[in-house]
Amino acid sequence: MGDNFISENTKGLRKLIDVLRNSTSSANNEIFEENHDALSLMVDETIKGTDIRSSFPLFYSRLVENADLRQRFLDAVRQVYADSTSGSVHYRTIKQIEADLLLSLAAQGKKWQLTLQELSAIFFPIQKVYRSDAPGSSPAYLLLNEEIELQPVIYSIQVEGKLSEEKENTLALYTYLAITEIAETNFLALPVELTIEWGGYTEKMSLASEGQFHLADVPLSEFLDENKRRVIAPLEISITRP
């Protein structure tokens, strides 16, 4: 890969390095998807032993966020690493690079999106599949029931909605959080942050203990049409550690 960077292009490449090193705006994200030289340069820097996480934070964040870019980057590193016969260049093993990315992916948290079709099946089922806590009580709609891993912790999380008894035309959301497993002794698994984005409504809550919590009160108008017969907005739920 280094052979691509001939001396006559040194000035231009140095300018590109400076741009990549100093870029922090998400407006520059496309540079890594549309500029082959930028991606090649990041591969070359990685192969030489540069810590791209600290030296090129924008590029590293794009690797964590974009699965296609991450795969192209890893494939290129594997190819250069496999083809090289020179002992003069410092090579980081592909396993180490992949391990770093896996740790970063785990640390980023987890996001779920419930599509319009999925939400419609919950709120307007062909048959009545919602559950009620007691006869005569408001139905409870189970929106999320997952066990997720944010290394080294496995969390169990549920999110459900019930028509609010205090606020008209509002869905009260409740979450239940439990720790299923911790792989490292004395690791601080809590707090975690839970974020809800639904239509134009956003709510973030810090959970410092296990248990059930009232998360948010979402107006029905944020995700149902004016006749309350059709879901019009997907739901995003994310969990991260601060």
Backbone torsions as a table, in degrees:
resi	resn	phi	psi	omega
1	MET	NA	-36.6	-178.7
2	GLY	-63.8	-25.0	179.8
3	ASP	-66.1	-18.8	180.0
4	ASN	-71.3	-19.8	-173.5
5	PHE	-100.8	76.5	-176.6
6	ILE	-74.4	160.1	-170.3
7	SER	-60.4	-33.0	-176.8
8	GLU	-67.0	-15.8	178.9
9	ASN	-100.6	8.0	-174.0
10	THR	-57.0	-43.4	-177.8
11	LYS	-63.1	-46.6	-179.9
12	GLY	-65.3	-40.0	179.8
13	LEU	-68.0	-37.7	177.7
14	ARG	-63.4	-38.9	177.2
15	LYS	-64.2	-40.3	178.7
16	LEU	-64.7	-40.3	177.2
17	ILE	-59.6	-44.8	-179.6
18	ASP	-61.9	-40.5	178.6
19	VAL	-62.8	-46.6	-178.1
20	LEU	-67.0	-36.7	-178.1
21	ARG	-70.5	-34.0	-173.4
22	ASN	-100.1	-5.1	-178.3
23	SER	-71.3	130.9	175.6
24	THR	-130.3	-13.0	-175.8
25	SER	-82.7	138.7	177.2
26	SER	-66.1	-15.5	178.0
27	ALA	-65.4	-20.6	-179.8
28	ASN	-95.3	8.2	-176.4
29	ASN	-58.6	-35.1	-173.9
30	GLU	-67.5	-13.8	-177.8
31	ILE	-59.8	-31.3	-177.5
32	PHE	-84.0	-18.8	-179.8
33	GLU	-94.9	-25.5	-174.7
34	GLU	-110.2	-15.9	-176.5
35	ASN	-109.1	104.0	-177.5
36	HIS	-64.3	-36.4	179.9
37	ASP	-62.6	-36.6	179.5
38	ALA	-64.0	-45.5	178.8
39	LEU	-65.4	-42.7	178.8
40	SER	-61.2	-38.8	179.9
41	LEU	-65.4	-40.4	178.4
42	MET	-64.8	-37.1	175.6
43	VAL	-63.6	-45.1	-179.5
44	ASP	-61.3	-43.3	179.3
45	GLU	-64.4	-39.6	179.9
46	THR	-64.0	-45.5	-179.6
47	ILE	-61.3	-32.9	179.9
48	LYS	-78.7	-5.5	176.0
49	GLY	101.9	5.4	177.8
50	THR	-65.4	136.6	175.7
51	ASP	-81.1	93.6	-174.4
52	ILE	-68.5	-21.2	179.4
53	ARG	-61.7	-42.0	-178.7
54	SER	-93.4	-33.1	-176.3
55	SER	-81.1	-32.6	-178.4
56	PHE	-132.7	68.6	-173.1
57	PRO	-62.2	-32.9	179.5
58	LEU	-65.5	-45.8	179.2
59	PHE	-62.1	-43.2	-178.8
60	TYR	-63.8	-39.2	179.1
61	SER	-66.0	-34.2	177.1
62	ARG	-68.0	-35.1	175.8
63	LEU	-61.8	-40.6	-178.9
64	VAL	-69.2	-37.2	-174.6
65	GLU	-83.2	-33.9	-168.9
66	ASN	-111.3	107.4	-176.1
67	ALA	-64.8	-36.9	-179.3
68	ASP	-67.3	-46.0	177.8
69	LEU	-62.3	-40.8	179.5
70	ARG	-61.1	-41.8	-179.4
71	GLN	-67.9	-41.0	178.0
72	ARG	-62.6	-41.9	179.7
73	PHE	-63.2	-48.2	-178.5
74	LEU	-65.6	-39.1	177.6
75	ASP	-61.7	-41.3	-179.7
76	ALA	-66.8	-41.3	178.4
77	VAL	-63.9	-43.0	178.3
78	ARG	-59.4	-42.6	-177.3
79	GLN	-65.6	-46.2	179.7
80	VAL	-64.3	-42.1	-179.9
81	TYR	-63.0	-38.9	-179.0
82	ALA	-73.0	-36.0	-175.3
83	ASP	-81.1	-20.0	-173.0
84	SER	-73.7	137.3	174.3
85	THR	-118.6	1.8	-177.5
86	SER	-85.7	138.3	177.7
87	GLY	-100.2	3.4	-174.3
88	SER	-87.7	-13.8	-178.6
89	VAL	-100.9	138.9	179.1
90	HIS	-78.8	117.1	179.9
91	TYR	-106.6	130.7	168.4
92	ARG	-87.9	139.3	-179.4
93	THR	-69.0	148.7	-179.5
94	ILE	-62.1	-32.8	178.8
95	LYS	-62.9	-38.4	179.6
96	GLN	-67.8	-42.1	179.1
97	ILE	-61.3	-47.0	-179.5
98	GLU	-64.6	-37.9	179.0
99	ALA	-63.8	-40.9	177.9
100	ASP	-60.1	-43.9	-178.8
101	LEU	-67.7	-38.9	178.5
102	LEU	-61.8	-41.7	178.4
103	LEU	-64.1	-40.8	179.9
104	SER	-67.3	-39.2	178.0
105	LEU	-62.1	-42.8	-179.6
106	ALA	-65.7	-36.3	-177.4
107	ALA	-73.7	-20.8	-176.9
108	GLN	-69.3	-24.0	-178.0
109	GLY	103.4	-167.8	-174.8
110	LYS	-136.1	137.4	178.5
111	LYS	-127.5	137.9	175.2
112	TRP	-117.8	144.5	171.4
113	GLN	-124.1	124.5	174.5
114	LEU	-96.6	118.1	-175.0
115	THR	-74.8	170.7	177.5
116	LEU	-60.0	-39.7	-180.0
117	GLN	-64.8	-44.0	180.0
118	GLU	-65.0	-42.4	179.6
119	LEU	-67.7	-37.5	178.0
120	SER	-61.9	-38.0	179.3
121	ALA	-66.9	-28.4	179.5
122	ILE	-78.1	-48.7	-173.5
123	PHE	-86.5	-27.8	-178.4
124	PHE	-130.5	63.0	-178.4
125	PRO	-70.5	153.4	175.6
126	ILE	-63.1	-39.2	172.3
127	GLN	-116.2	159.6	-178.7
128	LYS	-76.5	100.1	-177.3
129	VAL	-105.7	-1.3	178.0
130	TYR	-72.9	162.2	178.6
131	ARG	-113.2	155.5	175.0
132	SER	-119.9	142.5	179.1
133	ASP	-70.2	-31.3	-178.9
134	ALA	-159.0	155.9	178.3
135	PRO	-56.0	131.8	178.5
136	GLY	87.0	-9.0	-179.8
137	SER	-84.3	164.6	178.6
138	SER	-65.5	144.3	178.0
139	PRO	-65.3	148.4	176.3
140	ALA	-110.3	125.8	-177.2
141	TYR	-101.5	114.1	179.4
142	LEU	-79.0	112.2	-175.7
143	LEU	-95.2	-33.1	-176.9
144	LEU	-149.9	135.5	175.7
145	ASN	-147.5	94.7	-171.3
146	GLU	-135.2	153.8	168.6
147	GLU	-116.2	119.1	-173.6
148	ILE	-127.6	155.1	-178.9
149	GLU	-113.2	121.2	166.8
150	LEU	-117.7	97.3	-170.0
151	GLN	-44.5	135.9	0.1
152	PRO	-98.6	32.6	-173.7
153	VAL	-119.2	141.7	170.4
154	ILE	-110.3	122.8	-179.2
155	TYR	-108.7	148.6	169.6
156	SER	-110.8	129.1	-175.7
157	ILE	-137.2	136.7	174.2
158	GLN	-127.0	142.4	172.9
159	VAL	-132.2	128.7	178.0
160	GLU	-137.0	158.4	-179.7
161	GLY	-123.4	144.5	176.1
162	LYS	-137.0	145.0	175.2
163	LEU	-58.7	127.9	-177.0
164	SER	-65.5	136.1	176.5
165	GLU	-86.5	-9.7	-176.5
166	GLU	-109.0	-28.0	-177.1
167	LYS	-122.3	125.3	-178.0
168	GLU	-69.3	143.6	177.3
169	ASN	55.5	43.0	-178.0
170	THR	-136.4	139.9	175.7
171	LEU	-102.8	117.9	177.6
172	ALA	-85.2	126.4	-179.8
173	LEU	-102.2	135.7	177.7
174	TYR	-124.8	146.2	177.9
175	THR	-126.3	145.6	174.5
176	TYR	-120.8	125.0	-177.9
177	LEU	-121.8	134.4	176.0
178	ALA	-142.2	149.8	175.6
179	ILE	-96.7	119.3	-178.0
180	THR	-86.0	-39.6	-175.5
181	GLU	-158.9	143.2	173.1
182	ILE	-127.4	120.9	-175.2
183	ALA	-82.3	-20.1	-177.8
184	GLU	-116.5	129.1	179.6
185	THR	-63.8	137.3	176.9
186	ASN	68.0	12.8	177.1
187	PHE	-72.4	136.9	-179.4
188	LEU	-84.4	96.5	-177.1
189	ALA	-78.7	-19.2	-179.3
190	LEU	-125.8	149.7	10.9
191	PRO	-84.1	166.2	167.7
192	VAL	-124.4	158.3	178.6
193	GLU	-112.2	130.1	178.6
194	LEU	-112.2	128.1	-177.8
195	THR	-121.4	133.3	177.7
196	ILE	-113.5	129.1	173.2
197	GLU	-129.4	117.5	-175.2
198	TRP	-144.9	111.8	-173.1
199	GLY	61.3	-127.8	176.8
200	GLY	-93.8	9.0	-176.2
201	TYR	-97.6	133.6	176.6
202	THR	-134.7	136.2	177.8
203	GLU	-144.3	136.5	177.1
204	LYS	-125.5	136.8	-177.7
205	MET	-136.4	135.4	176.1
206	SER	-95.1	125.3	-179.4
207	LEU	-107.2	114.5	-175.4
208	ALA	-100.1	-0.8	180.0
209	SER	-152.2	167.4	174.8
210	GLU	-77.8	158.4	176.6
211	GLY	134.0	-167.6	-179.7
212	GLN	-105.1	138.0	-176.0
213	PHE	-138.4	146.9	170.2
214	HIS	-78.8	118.5	-172.0
215	LEU	-93.6	-49.3	-173.7
216	ALA	-163.4	162.3	172.1
217	ASP	-120.0	107.9	-174.4
218	VAL	-103.4	121.8	176.2
219	PRO	-59.2	137.3	179.6
220	LEU	-58.8	-29.2	-178.6
221	SER	-65.3	-15.5	179.2
222	GLU	-74.4	-26.0	-175.5
223	PHE	-134.8	-1.0	175.4
224	LEU	-119.7	152.9	176.6
225	ASP	-71.6	177.0	-173.0
226	GLU	-65.2	-21.8	178.0
227	ASN	-92.1	-1.3	-179.7
228	LYS	57.8	38.3	-179.1
229	ARG	-122.2	-2.8	-176.2
230	ARG	-148.0	136.1	176.6
231	VAL	-79.3	131.3	-175.6
232	ILE	-119.2	-2.5	-177.7
233	ALA	-142.6	133.0	175.5
234	PRO	-71.1	163.4	-179.3
235	LEU	-115.6	131.6	175.0
236	GLU	-116.4	130.5	177.3
237	ILE	-126.1	129.2	179.2
238	SER	-132.6	148.7	177.3
239	ILE	-129.1	131.6	-179.5
240	THR	-140.3	160.9	168.8
241	ARG	-101.0	135.2	-178.3
242	PRO	-63.9	NA	NA
